[in-house]
């Protein structure tokens, strides 16, 4: 039983590392909000 627990713990740790690495390297462009994401004719001069 201990061997199974060790394998599950090791596998979950590896899965966590893979998930964290993927989250760090996946950085989409943050251009969804703000004036820059709108067309030029929609922007107002203030």
HELIX and SHEET records of a PDB file:
HELIX    1   1 UNK A    2  UNK A   25  1                                  24    
HELIX    2   2 UNK A   35  UNK A   37  5                                   3    
HELIX    3   3 UNK A   40  UNK A   42  5                                   3    
END                                                                             
